[in-house]
C-alpha cells in the first residue's frame, strides 16, 4: 500500500489530479494515528511533504484554469473543491510542524463521514 501511494504521488499533477488527491487523502488518514507503515519519522515526513507539494501544484493548476475560464469561479462545486484543497493542504502542513499540530475538528468540506473516529 505504501509503495502504491508513493508511486501515485510521483505522477504529474496536471494529468492525474484525482489520483494524487486520493493518495494524499490516504496519507492524511493514515498519518492521523501514526498508522503509516514507516520505518522512521523521517520517511513519514518525506511522504507528507511530497503529498503537500503535489496538492499545492494541483491547487495552482485549478487556479490557473479558473483564470482562463471565469465561469468556474461562480460554480459552487468548484468553490467547494478549492476550499477542500485548502483544508487538505492545511492538514498536511500541520503534520509537518514540530511538534505536529492538532488536527482540525471538522473534516475537509468534501470528505463527509470519512473523518469520523
ABEGO torsion letter per residue (X at the ends): XAAAAAAAAABBAAABAAAAAAAAAAAAAAAAAGABBBABAAAAAAAAAAAAAAAAAAAAAAAAAAAABAAAAABAAAAAAAAAAAAAAAAAAAAABOBBBBBBABBBAAAEAAABX
